[in-house]
């Protein structure tokens, strides 16, 4: 081997969502997520240590489908080693999980080397498309029962045989034969809080239906929570040392895992004797994806965001580096998308909506007046789809949640919300749900905005005047009015508020949330 030098190496698993969530079967989703996590966090560092020598490999960070290393070896040796790992990934995943890497000589300036190596990686991604398979299908070949690829093997799961392609076969077998690492980590965390480890393992739901069985809201819906960190790219770009990059990456990764575990335990501790209604499907880096019930989804998402912000704030302050203490004194934040629907809604549809909602929340956070170069407030956007034909959230809102005339533009929802407003809405919705106001009256209030601004206003006062009785020492009509006024609604404009784009109302949001948050706890 020629004289070795230091190289900055970055790795990436492109197309993660296509691989993990390419099908709707839970065993494959878990298998894909677990397989990715094992290859990324466990096998890659061991492989490099074995092939190059542990004394020559300095791991800066690995996790979330990415990694960064400083390696002292010949560039050719590093490249050949990573090519062998790439082949290993393809073989173990049935050809479904790709692996990219980039190498840059590293002498003194980490910032320059980092910028160059990531530029090479981006260029490599553009030159090597994710999907290299021929999608042409002919009637003489059986398609995969799961993804419609080319079927090759019969695999049994839950007593049912399926004809699967190599990718779905690899994910299914891994999901069947391995303990799900993300759940094992949650169980280990909960065990540290005094819960029994085996009890937590048994409490892992085995199907989407196991989650739905615990739903106690009136509509019996489930939800997909999708969270992603804010302003990460800008911060990573300015980090000037491998030590700071390692600290930042590990802090974000550890904080999102801890926040997720704590939020689930906070809202699901009463279910530990049965099946916990939460499936951790993706967790690491700055990403979180959890499947849960409708009444838990939004409170759990808000709890995870608040815990993540507080944990990162404390860890950044304790580090002592001026880079972090000056730029990240408020901590890091998450944007949240929550898609709600029926349990038999295709998972891919809910995931696509959650991703759309996440982008909407992130865009709103970037427009917030509190936003700065390194900080964007946490925002959450949520949507309920009860029919499979409702695919895009934007289309559904345009058709069903807005009303335009020559004079007015009316919007029936004020979403996305910053997390503080969302928490207030949940609190008011819980009051309405428990106030004793007849459900049909609440539902009538929720449909008022579709009448138009004038008719909705007249009907609102009509219903308000006919709302009788007291709740917690207050007239129910007062409770209803206070719920609207808490969000800036004026008495002379109720239930509307003037906004930049027209008129909107909190009435629909409050009534819909009151349907979702009605919570009776686990069933006997």
C-alpha positions in Angstrom: 0.0 0.0 0.0 1.3 3.5 -0.8 1.8 6.1 1.8 -1.5 6.7 3.6 -3.1 10.2 4.0 -6.1 11.5 5.8 -9.4 11.6 3.9 -12.8 13.0 4.8 -15.4 10.4 3.8 -19.2 10.9 3.8 -21.7 8.2 3.1 -25.4 8.2 2.3 -28.2 5.8 1.7 -30.3 7.5 -1.0 -34.0 6.7 -1.5 -34.6 5.7 2.1 -38.4 6.5 2.0 -38.8 4.5 -1.2 -37.1 1.5 0.3 -38.6 1.6 3.8 -42.1 2.7 2.7 -42.3 1.3 -0.7 -45.2 -1.0 0.3 -48.1 -0.9 2.8 -47.3 -4.1 4.8 -46.1 -3.4 8.3 -43.7 -6.4 8.4 -41.9 -4.9 5.3 -41.9 -1.4 6.7 -40.4 -2.6 9.9 -38.0 -4.9 8.0 -36.8 -2.1 5.8 -36.4 0.3 8.6 -34.6 -2.2 10.8 -32.4 -3.3 7.9 -31.4 0.3 7.1 -30.7 1.0 10.7 -28.5 -2.1 11.2 -26.5 -1.5 8.0 -26.0 2.2 8.8 -25.4 2.4 12.6 -24.0 -1.1 13.3 -22.4 -2.8 10.3 -20.8 0.1 8.4 -18.5 1.2 11.3 -17.5 -2.4 12.0 -16.9 -3.1 8.3 -14.6 0.0 8.0 -12.7 -1.0 11.2 -12.2 -4.5 9.9 -11.1 -3.6 6.4 -9.0 -0.5 7.1 -8.1 -0.9 10.8 -9.9 0.6 13.7 -6.8 2.7 14.5 -7.2 4.4 11.1 -10.9 5.1 11.3 -12.3 8.1 13.2 -16.1 8.1 13.2 -17.4 11.6 13.3 -21.1 10.6 13.1 -23.2 7.7 11.8 -27.0 7.4 11.8 -30.1 8.5 10.1 -29.1 7.0 6.8 -25.8 9.0 6.7 -22.3 9.0 8.1 -19.1 11.0 8.2 -15.6 9.6 8.9 -11.9 10.7 8.8 -9.9 7.7 7.5 -6.1 7.4 7.4 -5.4 5.1 4.4 -4.8 5.0 0.7 -7.6 6.6 -1.3 -7.8 3.6 -3.5 -8.2 1.2 -0.5 -10.9 3.4 1.0 -12.8 3.5 -2.3 -12.5 -0.3 -2.9 -13.7 -0.9 0.7 -16.7 1.2 0.3 -17.6 -0.3 -3.0 -17.5 -3.8 -1.3 -19.9 -2.4 1.3 -22.1 -1.1 -1.4 -22.3 -4.5 -3.0 -23.0 -6.0 0.5 -25.9 -3.6 1.0 -27.4 -4.5 -2.4 -27.1 -8.2 -1.7 -28.6 -8.0 1.9 -31.5 -5.8 0.7 -32.3 -7.7 -2.4 -31.1 -4.9 -4.5 -33.4 -2.3 -2.9 -31.1 -0.3 -0.7 -28.5 1.8 -2.4 -25.3 3.3 -0.9 -23.3 6.3 -2.0 -20.1 7.7 -0.7 -17.6 10.5 -1.5 -14.0 11.0 -0.6 -12.0 14.2 -0.1 -8.4 14.6 0.9 -8.3 16.2 4.4 -5.2 18.2 5.4 -6.0 21.1 7.6 -9.2 23.1 6.7 -12.2 21.0 7.7 -14.7 23.5 6.3 -13.3 23.4 2.8 -13.0 19.7 2.8 -16.5 19.3 4.1 -18.0 21.6 1.5 -16.1 19.8 -1.3 -16.9 16.3 -0.2 -20.7 17.0 0.1 -20.6 18.7 -3.3 -19.1 15.5 -4.8 -21.8 13.4 -3.0 -24.6 15.6 -4.5 -23.1 15.3 -7.9 -22.8 11.5 -7.5 -26.5 11.3 -6.6 -27.5 13.2 -9.7 -25.4 10.9 -11.9 -26.7 7.7 -10.3 -30.5 7.6 -10.3 -32.1 5.7 -7.5 -34.4 3.5 -9.6 -32.4 1.5 -12.0 -35.0 -1.2 -12.7 -37.0 -1.7 -15.8 -40.6 -1.0 -14.9 -42.0 -2.7 -18.0 -44.6 -5.4 -17.1 -45.9 -8.2 -19.3 -48.8 -10.4 -18.7 -46.7 -13.6 -18.8 -44.9 -12.8 -15.5 -46.3 -12.8 -12.0 -45.9 -9.5 -10.2 -44.9 -9.1 -6.6 -48.0 -9.2 -4.4 -46.6 -6.3 -2.4 -45.0 -3.8 -4.8 -45.8 -5.1 -8.3 -42.2 -5.7 -9.1 -40.9 -8.9 -10.6 -41.9 -11.7 -8.3 -39.3 -14.4 -7.5 -40.0 -16.1 -4.2 -42.9 -17.4 -2.1 -42.7 -16.1 1.5 -45.1 -16.9 4.4 -46.1 -14.3 6.9 -48.8 -14.7 9.6 -49.7 -18.0 7.9 -50.4 -16.4 4.5 -48.1 -17.1 1.5 -47.1 -14.2 -0.7 -45.2 -14.1 -4.0 -42.6 -11.4 -3.6 -39.8 -9.7 -5.4 -36.2 -9.9 -4.0 -36.6 -6.5 -2.2 -39.8 -7.3 -0.5 -38.5 -10.8 0.3 -35.4 -9.3 2.0 -37.5 -6.8 4.0 -40.1 -9.4 5.0 -37.5 -12.0 6.2 -35.6 -9.3 8.1 -38.8 -8.1 9.7 -39.8 -11.7 10.7 -36.4 -12.8 12.0 -35.1 -9.8 13.9 -36.2 -7.9 16.9 -37.2 -4.4 15.7 -34.3 -2.3 16.9 -36.3 0.9 17.2 -38.8 -0.7 19.5 -36.0 -2.4 21.5 -34.5 1.0 22.1 -37.8 2.4 23.3 -38.4 -0.7 25.5 -34.9 -0.2 27.0 -35.6 3.4 27.7 -39.0 2.6 29.3 -37.3 -0.2 31.4 -35.0 2.5 32.8 -38.1 4.3 33.9 -39.2 1.4 36.0 -41.3 -0.6 33.4 -40.6 -4.3 32.8 -38.5 -4.9 29.7 -40.3 -8.1 28.6 -43.6 -6.4 29.3 -42.7 -3.6 26.9 -41.5 -6.1 24.3 -44.9 -7.9 24.5 -46.7 -4.5 24.3 -45.3 -3.8 20.8 -48.2 -3.7 18.3 -48.0 -6.3 15.6 -50.3 -4.7 13.1 -51.9 -1.4 12.2 -55.2 -2.9 13.5 -53.5 -3.4 17.0 -53.1 0.4 17.1 -56.6 1.1 15.9 -58.1 -1.2 18.6 -56.9 1.2 21.3 -58.6 4.2 19.6 -61.2 5.8 21.9 -62.0 8.9 19.9 -65.5 9.2 18.4 -64.3 8.8 14.8 -61.9 5.8 15.5 -59.1 7.2 13.2 -55.4 6.6 13.2 -52.6 9.1 12.4 -49.1 9.3 10.9 -46.8 11.8 12.6 -43.9 13.0 10.4 -41.3 15.3 12.0 -38.2 16.9 10.6 -35.6 19.3 12.0 -35.6 23.0 11.0 -32.5 25.0 9.7 -30.3 21.9 9.9 -28.7 22.5 6.5 -27.6 26.1 7.3 -26.0 25.1 10.6 -24.2 22.0 9.2 -22.8 24.2 6.5 -21.1 26.6 9.0 -19.7 24.0 11.4 -15.9 24.4 11.3 -14.4 21.4 13.0 -15.0 17.6 13.0 -15.5 17.7 16.8 -18.3 20.3 16.5 -19.9 18.3 13.7 -19.8 15.1 15.8 -21.3 16.9 18.8 -24.0 18.6 16.8 -25.0 15.4 14.9 -25.1 13.2 17.9 -27.0 15.8 19.9 -29.7 16.1 17.3 -29.9 12.3 16.9 -30.0 11.6 20.6 -32.4 14.3 21.3 -35.0 13.2 18.7 -34.8 9.6 20.0 -35.2 10.7 23.6 -38.0 13.1 22.7 -39.8 10.4 20.8 -39.5 7.8 23.6 -40.6 10.2 26.3 -43.6 11.5 24.3 -44.8 7.9 23.6 -44.3 6.9 27.3 -46.1 10.1 28.4 -49.2 9.4 26.4 -49.2 5.6 26.3 -48.1 4.5 29.8 -51.6 3.3 30.6 -51.4 0.8 27.8 -48.3 -1.1 28.8 -50.3 -4.1 30.0 -51.8 -4.6 26.5 -50.6 -3.2 23.2 -49.1 0.3 23.2 -50.9 2.2 20.4 -47.7 3.6 18.8 -45.5 2.2 16.0 -42.1 3.8 15.6 -41.4 3.4 11.9 -38.5 5.7 11.4 -36.3 7.5 13.9 -32.9 9.0 13.8 -30.9 11.9 12.4 -33.5 14.7 12.5 -36.4 12.5 11.3 -39.3 10.9 13.2 -42.2 8.9 11.9 -44.8 7.3 14.2 -48.1 5.7 13.6 -50.6 6.1 16.4 -54.3 6.8 17.2 -56.0 10.0 16.3 -56.6 11.2 19.9 -52.9 10.7 20.7 -51.3 11.9 17.4 -51.4 15.7 17.8 -50.6 15.8 21.6 -47.8 13.3 21.1 -46.4 15.3 18.2 -46.5 18.5 20.3 -44.9 16.8 23.2 -42.0 15.4 21.1 -41.4 18.9 19.5 -41.3 20.6 22.9 -39.0 18.0 24.4 -36.7 18.1 21.4 -36.4 21.9 21.6 -35.7 21.8 25.3 -33.1 19.0 25.1 -31.2 20.6 22.3 -31.2 24.0 24.1 -29.8 22.5 27.3 -27.1 20.4 25.4 -26.0 23.3 23.3 -25.7 25.6 26.3 -23.7 23.0 28.2 -21.2 22.4 25.4 -19.4 25.6 26.0 -18.7 26.3 22.3 -19.4 29.9 21.3 -20.6 28.6 17.9 -23.5 26.8 19.6 -24.1 29.1 22.5 -24.5 32.2 20.2 -26.3 30.6 17.3 -28.4 27.9 19.0 -29.2 29.4 22.4 -32.9 28.7 21.8 -32.3 25.1 20.8 -33.4 23.3 17.7 -37.0 22.9 16.5 -39.1 20.4 14.5 -41.7 20.9 11.9 -44.6 18.5 12.1 -47.1 16.9 9.7 -49.9 14.8 11.0 -52.2 12.9 8.6 -55.3 11.2 10.0 -57.5 8.6 8.4 -59.1 5.2 8.8 -57.0 2.2 9.7 -57.5 0.6 6.2 -56.4 3.7 4.4 -53.3 2.7 2.4 -50.3 3.6 4.4 -48.6 5.2 1.4 -51.5 7.6 1.1 -51.3 8.7 4.7 -47.5 9.0 4.5 -47.8 11.2 1.3 -50.2 13.5 3.1 -48.0 13.6 6.2 -45.1 14.7 4.0 -47.2 17.3 2.3 -48.4 18.6 5.7 -44.8 18.7 6.9 -43.7 20.9 4.0 -46.6 23.2 4.7 -45.7 23.5 8.4 -42.0 24.1 7.5 -43.0 26.9 5.1 -45.2 28.6 7.7 -42.4 28.4 10.2 -40.0 30.1 7.8 -42.4 33.0 7.4 -42.9 33.5 11.1 -41.7 36.9 12.4 -39.6 35.0 15.1 -37.6 33.2 12.4 -33.9 33.9 12.2 -30.9 32.4 10.3 -30.6 29.5 12.8 -34.0 29.3 14.3 -37.5 28.7 13.0 -40.5 28.2 15.4 -42.1 24.8 15.4 -45.3 24.6 13.4 -47.7 21.7 13.0 -50.2 21.0 10.2 -52.8 18.2 10.3 -55.5 16.9 8.1 -58.3 14.3 8.3 -59.1 12.2 5.3 -62.0 9.8 5.6 -62.2 8.8 1.9 -59.4 7.3 -0.2 -60.1 9.6 -3.1 -58.9 12.6 -1.0 -55.2 12.3 -2.0 -53.7 15.7 -1.9 -54.3 17.9 1.1 -54.1 21.1 -0.8 -56.9 19.9 -3.2 -59.1 18.8 -0.4 -58.7 22.2 1.4 -59.4 24.2 -1.8 -62.5 22.2 -2.6 -64.0 21.7 0.9 -62.4 24.1 3.3 -62.6 27.4 1.5 -65.3 29.5 -0.1 -64.8 32.4 -2.5 -67.2 35.0 -3.7 -66.7 38.3 -5.6 -66.4 40.1 -2.3 -64.9 37.6 0.1 -62.3 34.8 0.4 -63.3 32.6 3.3 -61.0 29.9 4.8 -62.5 27.4 7.2 -59.2 26.4 8.8 -56.3 28.5 10.1 -53.7 25.7 9.7 -50.8 25.3 9.9 -50.4 26.4 13.6 -47.4 27.2 15.6 -47.1 24.6 18.4 -48.2 27.1 21.1 -51.5 27.8 19.3 -52.0 24.1 18.6 -51.7 23.4 22.3 -54.3 26.0 23.1 -56.6 24.6 20.4 -56.3 21.1 22.0 -57.1 22.5 25.4 -60.2 24.4 24.2 -61.3 21.4 22.1 -61.1 19.2 25.2 -63.3 21.6 27.1 -65.9 21.6 24.3 -65.8 17.8 24.1 -66.5 17.5 27.8 -68.9 20.4 28.2 -72.1 18.5 27.5 -73.0 20.6 24.5 -74.9 18.1 22.3 -72.7 16.6 19.6 -75.1 17.4 16.8 -75.0 21.1 17.8 -71.2 21.0 17.8 -71.2 19.4 14.4 -73.7 22.0 13.1 -71.3 24.7 14.3 -68.5 23.1 12.4 -70.4 23.2 9.2 -71.5 26.9 9.5 -68.6 28.4 7.6 -69.8 26.7 4.3 -72.9 28.9 4.5 -70.9 32.0 3.6 -69.9 34.9 5.9 -73.3 36.6 6.5 -75.4 33.5 6.9 -72.8 31.7 9.0 -72.7 34.7 11.3 -76.5 34.8 11.7 -76.7 31.1 12.3 -73.8 31.2 14.8 -75.6 33.7 17.0 -78.8 31.7 16.7 -77.1 28.5 17.9 -75.2 30.4 20.6 -78.4 31.9 22.0 -80.1 28.5 22.1 -77.2 26.8 23.9 -78.4 26.3 27.5 -77.0 25.0 30.8 -73.7 25.3 32.7 -70.3 23.6 32.7 -67.9 24.0 35.6 -69.9 27.0 36.9 -70.1 28.8 33.6 -72.9 29.0 31.0 -72.0 26.7 28.0 -72.6 29.6 25.6 -69.9 31.6 27.5 -67.5 28.6 27.2 -68.1 28.5 23.5 -67.6 32.2 23.0 -64.4 32.2 25.2 -63.0 29.4 23.0 -63.3 31.6 20.0 -62.2 34.9 21.6 -59.1 33.2 22.9 -57.8 33.2 19.3 -58.6 36.8 18.6 -62.2 36.5 17.3 -64.2 39.7 18.0 -67.8 39.7 19.1 -69.0 41.9 16.2 -67.3 39.6 13.6 -67.9 36.1 15.1 -67.2 33.4 14.1 -64.8 35.2 11.6 -61.5 36.9 11.9 -60.0 39.2 9.3 -56.7 37.8 7.9 -54.2 38.9 5.4 -55.8 36.8 2.6 -59.4 37.2 3.6 -61.5 35.8 6.4 -60.9 32.7 8.4 -62.5 31.1 11.5 -61.4 28.8 14.3 -64.8 27.3 14.6 -64.2 24.4 12.2 -60.8 23.6 13.8 -62.2 23.6 17.3 -65.1 21.4 16.4 -63.0 18.9 14.4 -60.4 18.7 17.2 -63.1 18.1 19.8 -64.1 15.0 17.8 -60.5 13.8 17.7 -59.4 14.4 21.3 -62.3 12.7 23.1 -60.3 10.2 25.1 -61.5 7.4 27.4 -58.3 5.5 28.0 -57.6 1.8 27.3 -60.6 -0.5 26.9 -61.2 -3.2 29.5 
